[in-house]
Amino acid sequence: PQQDPEVLPYLNYNGVKNYDIHLTVTITTKEGVSQKVSHSNFKFMYWNMCQQLAHHTVNGCNVRVGDLMASGTISGKSADSYGSMLELAWKGTKPLPMGDGTERRFILDGDTVALRGWGEKDGCRIGFGECDGTVRE
């Protein structure tokens, strides 16, 4: 997206802003009901990874080869592409239907959240696998 207000000079960046990586989030209840709750894309990142690295290091952060950089939540333009439960359920005021008649305003004990990502171009798909976690009771 266009960065407004304009960024500080050390964060100016020319070139490919972000990668086209599809992302989905699924919640599976402890009863086994799965519901995709978000589909977004890494290209919606406001700050690209080069800008994030520059911002970390401008004040002396000791970033080294092999350090992990995390992007944070990635929200798209539509309600089904928001990047967090806080946004998806609008601070708990708009529950998400789970497909079995139940709803989620927040993640509950026993829920498993699964994140999936992949890049795809010209019929070639490269997957990043799945990262999931279960909220223990």
OpenMM code with the backbone's topology and positions (N, CA, C; nanometers):
from openmm import Vec3, app, unit

residues = "PRO GLN GLN ASP PRO GLU VAL LEU PRO TYR LEU ASN TYR ASN GLY VAL LYS ASN TYR ASP ILE HIS LEU THR VAL THR ILE THR THR LYS GLU GLY VAL SER GLN LYS VAL SER HIS SER ASN PHE LYS PHE MET TYR TRP ASN MET CYS GLN GLN LEU ALA HIS HIS THR VAL ASN GLY CYS ASN VAL ARG VAL GLY ASP LEU MET ALA SER GLY THR ILE SER GLY LYS SER ALA ASP SER TYR GLY SER MET LEU GLU LEU ALA TRP LYS GLY THR LYS PRO LEU PRO MET GLY ASP GLY THR GLU ARG ARG PHE ILE LEU ASP GLY ASP THR VAL ALA LEU ARG GLY TRP GLY GLU LYS ASP GLY CYS ARG ILE GLY PHE GLY GLU CYS ASP GLY THR VAL ARG GLU".split()
positions = [
    Vec3(0.0825, -0.1213, 0.0000),
    Vec3(0.0000, 0.0000, 0.0000),
    Vec3(0.0861, 0.1264, 0.0000),
    Vec3(0.0279, 0.2335, -0.0462),
    Vec3(0.0949, 0.3639, -0.0438),
    Vec3(0.1165, 0.4054, 0.1009),
    Vec3(0.2358, 0.4489, 0.1324),
    Vec3(0.2659, 0.4885, 0.2701),
    Vec3(0.2327, 0.6361, 0.2892),
    Vec3(0.1341, 0.6619, 0.3736),
    Vec3(0.0872, 0.7966, 0.4020),
    Vec3(0.0646, 0.8094, 0.5513),
    Vec3(0.1351, 0.8962, 0.6211),
    Vec3(0.2234, 0.9992, 0.5682),
    Vec3(0.3523, 0.9392, 0.5125),
    Vec3(0.4218, 1.0203, 0.4332),
    Vec3(0.5473, 0.9759, 0.3743),
    Vec3(0.6471, 0.9392, 0.4840),
    Vec3(0.7242, 0.8356, 0.4582),
    Vec3(0.8182, 0.7851, 0.5589),
    Vec3(0.9411, 0.8746, 0.5691),
    Vec3(1.0124, 0.8607, 0.6798),
    Vec3(1.1379, 0.9333, 0.6985),
    Vec3(1.2396, 0.8875, 0.5936),
    Vec3(1.3365, 0.9728, 0.5598),
    Vec3(1.4307, 0.9403, 0.4520),
    Vec3(1.5005, 0.8049, 0.4668),
    Vec3(1.5374, 0.7653, 0.5884),
    Vec3(1.6090, 0.6379, 0.6030),
    Vec3(1.5191, 0.5170, 0.5769),
    Vec3(1.3880, 0.5396, 0.5670),
    Vec3(1.2952, 0.4305, 0.5384),
    Vec3(1.2450, 0.4322, 0.3941),
    Vec3(1.2897, 0.5303, 0.3139),
    Vec3(1.2519, 0.5312, 0.1724),
    Vec3(1.3030, 0.4041, 0.1074),
    Vec3(1.2226, 0.3478, 0.0199),
    Vec3(1.2588, 0.2205, -0.0407),
    Vec3(1.2105, 0.2188, -0.1844),
    Vec3(1.3007, 0.1912, -0.2770),
    Vec3(1.2648, 0.1752, -0.4178),
    Vec3(1.2830, 0.0289, -0.4538),
    Vec3(1.1914, -0.0228, -0.5297),
    Vec3(1.1990, -0.1624, -0.5692),
    Vec3(1.0727, -0.2352, -0.5294),
    Vec3(1.0782, -0.3672, -0.5361),
    Vec3(0.9630, -0.4493, -0.4996),
    Vec3(0.9336, -0.4261, -0.3523),
    Vec3(0.8128, -0.3838, -0.3230),
    Vec3(0.7778, -0.3483, -0.1847),
    Vec3(0.7572, -0.4722, -0.0981),
    Vec3(0.6825, -0.5676, -0.1486),
    Vec3(0.6523, -0.6876, -0.0702),
    Vec3(0.6302, -0.8063, -0.1622),
    Vec3(0.6300, -0.9224, -0.1047),
    Vec3(0.6094, -1.0455, -0.1792),
    Vec3(0.4619, -1.0824, -0.1810),
    Vec3(0.4204, -1.1512, -0.2878),
    Vec3(0.2821, -1.1963, -0.3037),
    Vec3(0.2695, -1.3343, -0.2384),
    Vec3(0.2481, -1.3357, -0.1072),
    Vec3(0.2378, -1.4604, -0.0310),
    Vec3(0.0972, -1.4698, 0.0275),
    Vec3(0.0232, -1.5703, -0.0148),
    Vec3(-0.1124, -1.5928, 0.0361),
    Vec3(-0.1048, -1.6491, 0.1778),
    Vec3(-0.1934, -1.6035, 0.2626),
    Vec3(-0.1953, -1.6454, 0.4030),
    Vec3(-0.3378, -1.6782, 0.4454),
    Vec3(-0.3553, -1.7898, 0.5164),
    Vec3(-0.4865, -1.8226, 0.5725),
    Vec3(-0.4723, -1.8556, 0.7206),
    Vec3(-0.5815, -1.8318, 0.7919),
    Vec3(-0.5896, -1.8661, 0.9337),
    Vec3(-0.7157, -1.9490, 0.9537),
    Vec3(-0.6999, -2.0642, 1.0183),
    Vec3(-0.8117, -2.1530, 1.0489),
    Vec3(-0.8173, -2.1757, 1.1992),
    Vec3(-0.9385, -2.1739, 1.2532),
    Vec3(-0.9591, -2.2111, 1.3937),
    Vec3(-1.0315, -2.3448, 1.3956),
    Vec3(-0.9788, -2.4393, 1.4725),
    Vec3(-1.0447, -2.5678, 1.4943),
    Vec3(-1.0819, -2.5758, 1.6413),
    Vec3(-1.2109, -2.5985, 1.6675),
    Vec3(-1.2578, -2.6068, 1.8057),
    Vec3(-1.2131, -2.7382, 1.8679),
    Vec3(-1.2219, -2.7480, 1.9998),
    Vec3(-1.1834, -2.8741, 2.0655),
    Vec3(-1.2765, -2.9875, 2.0257),
    Vec3(-1.3950, -2.9538, 1.9712),
    Vec3(-1.4872, -3.0563, 1.9210),
    Vec3(-1.4529, -3.0993, 1.7786),
    Vec3(-1.3544, -3.0340, 1.7163),
    Vec3(-1.3086, -3.0740, 1.5839),
    Vec3(-1.3684, -2.9962, 1.4681),
    Vec3(-1.4447, -2.8913, 1.4942),
    Vec3(-1.5029, -2.8098, 1.3876),
    Vec3(-1.3991, -2.7074, 1.3413),
    Vec3(-1.3679, -2.7097, 1.2107),
    Vec3(-1.2692, -2.6163, 1.1554),
    Vec3(-1.3381, -2.5086, 1.0734),
    Vec3(-1.2884, -2.3861, 1.0876),
    Vec3(-1.3439, -2.2740, 1.0121),
    Vec3(-1.2303, -2.1811, 0.9710),
    Vec3(-1.2197, -2.1546, 0.8401),
    Vec3(-1.1227, -2.0550, 0.7946),
    Vec3(-1.1776, -1.9184, 0.8340),
    Vec3(-1.0993, -1.8412, 0.9086),
    Vec3(-1.1475, -1.7120, 0.9581),
    Vec3(-1.0790, -1.5936, 0.8905),
    Vec3(-0.9690, -1.6181, 0.8194),
    Vec3(-0.9006, -1.5069, 0.7535),
    Vec3(-0.8219, -1.5569, 0.6336),
    Vec3(-0.8217, -1.4749, 0.5292),
    Vec3(-0.7370, -1.4978, 0.4121),
    Vec3(-0.6779, -1.3623, 0.3759),
    Vec3(-0.5485, -1.3492, 0.3905),
    Vec3(-0.4826, -1.2220, 0.3632),
    Vec3(-0.3636, -1.2462, 0.2713),
    Vec3(-0.2793, -1.1462, 0.2568),
    Vec3(-0.1634, -1.1583, 0.1704),
    Vec3(-0.0516, -1.0695, 0.2239),
    Vec3(0.0693, -1.1214, 0.2193),
    Vec3(0.1852, -1.0473, 0.2687),
    Vec3(0.2042, -0.9139, 0.1956),
    Vec3(0.1525, -0.9034, 0.0724),
    Vec3(0.1693, -0.7794, -0.0041),
    Vec3(0.0959, -0.6614, 0.0598),
    Vec3(0.0079, -0.6874, 0.1562),
    Vec3(-0.0633, -0.5797, 0.2252),
    Vec3(0.0168, -0.5194, 0.3406),
    Vec3(0.1376, -0.5690, 0.3643),
    Vec3(0.2201, -0.5146, 0.4725),
    Vec3(0.2459, -0.3663, 0.4491),
    Vec3(0.2252, -0.2865, 0.5516),
    Vec3(0.2501, -0.1428, 0.5412),
    Vec3(0.4007, -0.1154, 0.5382),
    Vec3(0.4754, -0.1845, 0.6242),
    Vec3(0.6212, -0.1719, 0.6293),
    Vec3(0.6814, -0.2998, 0.5727),
    Vec3(0.7674, -0.2885, 0.4690),
    Vec3(0.8294, -0.4108, 0.4182),
    Vec3(0.9443, -0.4521, 0.5107),
    Vec3(0.9972, -0.5715, 0.4886),
    Vec3(1.0986, -0.6241, 0.5804),
    Vec3(1.2281, -0.5419, 0.5765),
    Vec3(1.2621, -0.4842, 0.4626),
    Vec3(1.3819, -0.3982, 0.4566),
    Vec3(1.3635, -0.2758, 0.5456),
    Vec3(1.2447, -0.2156, 0.5420),
    Vec3(1.2171, -0.1002, 0.6275),
    Vec3(1.2182, -0.1400, 0.7749),
    Vec3(1.1635, -0.2576, 0.8064),
    Vec3(1.1624, -0.3026, 0.9455),
    Vec3(1.3048, -0.3251, 0.9968),
    Vec3(1.3898, -0.3839, 0.9134),
    Vec3(1.5292, -0.4053, 0.9524),
    Vec3(1.6006, -0.2714, 0.9732),
    Vec3(1.5793, -0.1768, 0.8818),
    Vec3(1.6411, -0.0441, 0.8960),
    Vec3(1.5941, 0.0234, 1.0246),
    Vec3(1.4669, 0.0123, 1.0544),
    Vec3(1.4120, 0.0750, 1.1747),
    Vec3(1.4718, 0.0127, 1.3017),
    Vec3(1.4887, -0.1189, 1.3014),
    Vec3(1.5492, -0.1864, 1.4172),
    Vec3(1.6927, -0.1392, 1.4410),
    Vec3(1.7675, -0.1240, 1.3331),
    Vec3(1.9110, -0.0994, 1.3476),
    Vec3(1.9493, 0.0479, 1.3572),
    Vec3(1.8603, 0.1402, 1.3236),
    Vec3(1.8958, 0.2823, 1.3216),
    Vec3(1.9408, 0.3336, 1.4583),
    Vec3(1.8918, 0.2722, 1.5643),
    Vec3(1.9311, 0.3137, 1.6992),
    Vec3(2.0267, 0.2155, 1.7660),
    Vec3(2.0865, 0.1270, 1.6859),
    Vec3(2.1892, 0.0403, 1.7402),
    Vec3(2.1453, -0.0993, 1.7787),
    Vec3(2.0258, -0.1416, 1.7408),
    Vec3(1.9818, -0.2786, 1.7701),
    Vec3(2.0806, -0.3763, 1.7066),
    Vec3(2.1263, -0.4722, 1.7832),
    Vec3(2.2302, -0.5649, 1.7406),
    Vec3(2.1698, -0.6829, 1.6647),
    Vec3(2.1257, -0.6587, 1.5410),
    Vec3(2.0698, -0.7646, 1.4578),
    Vec3(2.1851, -0.8407, 1.3939),
    Vec3(2.1769, -0.9743, 1.3999),
    Vec3(2.2833, -1.0591, 1.3459),
    Vec3(2.2274, -1.1549, 1.2419),
    Vec3(2.3177, -1.2098, 1.1623),
    Vec3(2.2797, -1.3113, 1.0652),
    Vec3(2.2100, -1.4248, 1.1391),
    Vec3(2.0956, -1.4676, 1.0886),
    Vec3(2.0207, -1.5765, 1.1502),
    Vec3(1.9130, -1.5305, 1.2466),
    Vec3(1.9123, -1.4016, 1.2835),
    Vec3(1.8057, -1.3512, 1.3702),
    Vec3(1.6721, -1.3590, 1.2969),
    Vec3(1.5686, -1.3890, 1.3699),
    Vec3(1.4345, -1.4013, 1.3138),
    Vec3(1.3645, -1.2664, 1.3180),
    Vec3(1.3089, -1.2259, 1.2054),
    Vec3(1.2304, -1.1024, 1.1984),
    Vec3(1.0838, -1.1422, 1.1842),
    Vec3(0.9982, -1.0830, 1.2639),
    Vec3(0.8552, -1.1131, 1.2582),
    Vec3(0.7804, -0.9915, 1.2066),
    Vec3(0.6830, -1.0155, 1.1218),
    Vec3(0.6106, -0.9047, 1.0598),
    Vec3(0.4976, -0.8513, 1.1463),
    Vec3(0.4454, -0.9319, 1.2356),
    Vec3(0.3237, -0.8926, 1.3067),
    Vec3(0.2021, -0.9306, 1.2240),
    Vec3(0.0865, -0.8807, 1.2626),
    Vec3(-0.0359, -0.9163, 1.1909),
    Vec3(-0.0384, -0.8505, 1.0535),
    Vec3(-0.1058, -0.9164, 0.9598),
    Vec3(-0.1163, -0.8661, 0.8230),
    Vec3(-0.2640, -0.8576, 0.7883),
    Vec3(-0.3141, -0.7375, 0.7779),
    Vec3(-0.4557, -0.7162, 0.7488),
    Vec3(-0.4739, -0.6668, 0.6065),
    Vec3(-0.5736, -0.7241, 0.5386),
    Vec3(-0.6095, -0.6780, 0.4053),
    Vec3(-0.7166, -0.5707, 0.4132),
    Vec3(-0.7854, -0.5505, 0.3020),
    Vec3(-0.8832, -0.4423, 0.2925),
    Vec3(-1.0242, -0.4841, 0.3328),
    Vec3(-1.0541, -0.6133, 0.3296),
    Vec3(-1.1901, -0.6589, 0.3595),
    Vec3(-1.1954, -0.7264, 0.4963),
    Vec3(-1.3161, -0.7381, 0.5507),
    Vec3(-1.3341, -0.7925, 0.6860),
    Vec3(-1.2817, -0.9352, 0.6992),
    Vec3(-1.2850, -1.0147, 0.5913),
    Vec3(-1.2367, -1.1533, 0.6004),
    Vec3(-1.0852, -1.1632, 0.5840),
    Vec3(-1.0190, -1.0478, 0.5728),
    Vec3(-0.8733, -1.0496, 0.5583),
    Vec3(-0.8024, -0.9786, 0.6736),
    Vec3(-0.8747, -0.9521, 0.7810),
    Vec3(-0.8120, -0.8891, 0.8969),
    Vec3(-0.7150, -0.9875, 0.9612),
    Vec3(-0.6134, -0.9350, 1.0288),
    Vec3(-0.5034, -1.0181, 1.0748),
    Vec3(-0.5042, -1.0579, 1.2206),
    Vec3(-0.6076, -1.0217, 1.2951),
    Vec3(-0.6117, -1.0602, 1.4364),
    Vec3(-0.7565, -1.0818, 1.4785),
    Vec3(-0.7752, -1.1577, 1.5853),
    Vec3(-0.9109, -1.1780, 1.6373),
    Vec3(-0.9715, -1.0460, 1.6831),
    Vec3(-0.8899, -0.9563, 1.7335),
    Vec3(-0.9393, -0.8256, 1.7766),
    Vec3(-1.0069, -0.7534, 1.6604),
    Vec3(-0.9454, -0.7614, 1.5412),
    Vec3(-1.0045, -0.7002, 1.4221),
    Vec3(-1.1180, -0.7852, 1.3662),
    Vec3(-1.0959, -0.9170, 1.3552),
    Vec3(-1.1959, -1.0053, 1.2950),
    Vec3(-1.3293, -1.0005, 1.3687),
    Vec3(-1.3244, -0.9994, 1.5010),
    Vec3(-1.4471, -0.9972, 1.5817),
    Vec3(-1.4784, -0.8560, 1.6316),
    Vec3(-1.4084, -0.7596, 1.5785),
    Vec3(-1.4308, -0.6186, 1.6096),
    Vec3(-1.4425, -0.5958, 1.7592),
    Vec3(-1.3318, -0.6296, 1.8292),
    Vec3(-1.3209, -0.6162, 1.9754),
    Vec3(-1.4268, -0.6981, 2.0493),
    Vec3(-1.4684, -0.8091, 1.9898),
    Vec3(-1.5666, -0.8964, 2.0543),
    Vec3(-1.7107, -0.8575, 2.0289),
    Vec3(-1.7350, -0.7539, 1.9483),
    Vec3(-1.8727, -0.7087, 1.9237),
    Vec3(-1.9373, -0.7751, 1.8030),
    Vec3(-1.8578, -0.8389, 1.7153),
    Vec3(-1.9098, -0.9061, 1.5962),
    Vec3(-1.8569, -1.0490, 1.5945),
    Vec3(-1.9311, -1.1434, 1.6522),
    Vec3(-1.8810, -1.2811, 1.6605),
    Vec3(-1.8631, -1.3456, 1.5233),
    Vec3(-1.7649, -1.4353, 1.5164),
    Vec3(-1.7387, -1.5104, 1.3941),
    Vec3(-1.8162, -1.6410, 1.3968),
    Vec3(-1.8944, -1.6721, 1.2929),
    Vec3(-1.9632, -1.8016, 1.2876),
    Vec3(-1.8624, -1.9137, 1.2625),
    Vec3(-1.8792, -2.0244, 1.3337),
    Vec3(-1.7852, -2.1360, 1.3233),
    Vec3(-1.8349, -2.2503, 1.2351),
    Vec3(-1.9505, -2.2359, 1.1727),
    Vec3(-1.9983, -2.3380, 1.0806),
    Vec3(-2.0820, -2.4467, 1.1444),
    Vec3(-2.0817, -2.4567, 1.2768),
    Vec3(-2.1627, -2.5580, 1.3459),
    Vec3(-2.2679, -2.4916, 1.4347),
    Vec3(-2.2912, -2.3620, 1.4120),
    Vec3(-2.3877, -2.2890, 1.4934),
    Vec3(-2.3250, -2.2138, 1.6098),
    Vec3(-2.1992, -2.2447, 1.6414),
    Vec3(-2.1319, -2.1713, 1.7490),
    Vec3(-2.0623, -2.0485, 1.6901),
    Vec3(-2.0179, -1.9619, 1.7788),
    Vec3(-1.9506, -1.8391, 1.7377),
    Vec3(-1.8247, -1.8193, 1.8209),
    Vec3(-1.7375, -1.7356, 1.7694),
    Vec3(-1.6180, -1.6987, 1.8437),
    Vec3(-1.6052, -1.5469, 1.8450),
    Vec3(-1.5965, -1.4926, 1.9669),
    Vec3(-1.5611, -1.3510, 1.9837),
    Vec3(-1.4122, -1.3408, 2.0160),
    Vec3(-1.3616, -1.4475, 2.0760),
    Vec3(-1.2212, -1.4583, 2.1137),
    Vec3(-1.1817, -1.6047, 2.0977),
    Vec3(-1.0549, -1.6345, 2.0942),
    Vec3(-1.0076, -1.7725, 2.0911),
    Vec3(-1.0320, -1.8322, 2.2292),
    Vec3(-1.0804, -1.9566, 2.2329),
    Vec3(-1.1159, -2.0217, 2.3588),
    Vec3(-1.0190, -2.1342, 2.3936),
    Vec3(-1.0196, -2.1738, 2.5207),
    Vec3(-0.9425, -2.2905, 2.5635),
    Vec3(-0.9797, -2.4090, 2.4753),
    Vec3(-0.8805, -2.4815, 2.4287),
    Vec3(-0.9036, -2.5982, 2.3443),
    Vec3(-0.9022, -2.5676, 2.1953),
    Vec3(-0.9124, -2.4411, 2.1568),
    Vec3(-0.9071, -2.4042, 2.0150),
    Vec3(-0.7648, -2.4209, 1.9618),
    Vec3(-0.7553, -2.4649, 1.8367),
    Vec3(-0.6282, -2.4718, 1.7661),
    Vec3(-0.6310, -2.3697, 1.6535),
    Vec3(-0.5296, -2.2872, 1.6471),
    Vec3(-0.5172, -2.1867, 1.5415),
    Vec3(-0.4069, -2.2330, 1.4474),
    Vec3(-0.4384, -2.2403, 1.3181),
    Vec3(-0.3415, -2.2851, 1.2177),
    Vec3(-0.3184, -2.1744, 1.1157),
    Vec3(-0.1915, -2.1442, 1.0912),
    Vec3(-0.1515, -2.0456, 0.9912),
    Vec3(-0.0880, -2.1198, 0.8742),
    Vec3(-0.1275, -2.0831, 0.7527),
    Vec3(-0.0705, -2.1444, 0.6324),
    Vec3(-0.0308, -2.0335, 0.5357),
    Vec3(0.0767, -2.0558, 0.4607),
    Vec3(0.1206, -1.9580, 0.3623),
    Vec3(0.1764, -2.0256, 0.2389),
    Vec3(0.1603, -1.9588, 0.1230),
    Vec3(0.2151, -2.0113, -0.0007),
    Vec3(0.2282, -1.8989, -0.1035),
    Vec3(0.3241, -1.9175, -0.1919),
    Vec3(0.3401, -1.8305, -0.3074),
    Vec3(0.3008, -1.9080, -0.4312),
    Vec3(0.2424, -1.8378, -0.5280),
    Vec3(0.1970, -1.9064, -0.6488),
    Vec3(0.2082, -1.8123, -0.7678),
    Vec3(0.2684, -1.8636, -0.8753),
    Vec3(0.2800, -1.7840, -0.9973),
    Vec3(0.2962, -1.8776, -1.1159),
    Vec3(0.2252, -1.8473, -1.2232),
    Vec3(0.2336, -1.9245, -1.3475),
    Vec3(0.2145, -2.0740, -1.3236),
    Vec3(0.1206, -2.1091, -1.2367),
    Vec3(0.0890, -2.2485, -1.2112),
    Vec3(0.1848, -2.3203, -1.1183),
    Vec3(0.2856, -2.2522, -1.0694),
    Vec3(0.3810, -2.3124, -0.9762),
    Vec3(0.3518, -2.2617, -0.8355),
    Vec3(0.3325, -2.3545, -0.7439),
    Vec3(0.2990, -2.3185, -0.6062),
    Vec3(0.4089, -2.3673, -0.5122),
    Vec3(0.4517, -2.2773, -0.4230),
    Vec3(0.5506, -2.3117, -0.3214),
    Vec3(0.4870, -2.2864, -0.1861),
    Vec3(0.4742, -2.3927, -0.1074),
    Vec3(0.4115, -2.3805, 0.0236),
    Vec3(0.5137, -2.3600, 0.1337),
    Vec3(0.4706, -2.2921, 0.2391),
    Vec3(0.5555, -2.2687, 0.3553),
    Vec3(0.5178, -2.3601, 0.4714),
    Vec3(0.4270, -2.4528, 0.4470),
    Vec3(0.3849, -2.5431, 0.5530),
    Vec3(0.2809, -2.4800, 0.6433),
    Vec3(0.2654, -2.5386, 0.7596),
    Vec3(0.1638, -2.4955, 0.8555),
    Vec3(0.2281, -2.4716, 0.9911),
    Vec3(0.1818, -2.3684, 1.0573),
    Vec3(0.2222, -2.3406, 1.1947),
    Vec3(0.0945, -2.3379, 1.2769),
    Vec3(0.0853, -2.4261, 1.3760),
    Vec3(-0.0373, -2.4272, 1.4561),
    Vec3(-0.0060, -2.4351, 1.6044),
    Vec3(-0.1031, -2.3948, 1.6813),
    Vec3(-0.0903, -2.3988, 1.8263),
    Vec3(-0.2270, -2.4148, 1.8890),
    Vec3(-0.2313, -2.4861, 2.0003),
    Vec3(-0.3562, -2.5107, 2.0719),
    Vec3(-0.3525, -2.4404, 2.2061),
    Vec3(-0.4626, -2.3719, 2.2377),
    Vec3(-0.4759, -2.3075, 2.3682),
    Vec3(-0.5102, -2.4169, 2.4683),
    Vec3(-0.4236, -2.4390, 2.5643),
    Vec3(-0.4448, -2.5448, 2.6635),
    Vec3(-0.5373, -2.4975, 2.7743),
    Vec3(-0.6190, -2.5904, 2.8211),
    Vec3(-0.7134, -2.5589, 2.9291),
    Vec3(-0.6445, -2.5602, 3.0631),
] * unit.nanometer
topology = app.Topology()
chain = topology.addChain("A")
for resn in residues:
    res = topology.addResidue(resn, chain)
    for name in ("N", "CA", "C"):
        topology.addAtom(name, app.Element.getBySymbol(name[0]), res)
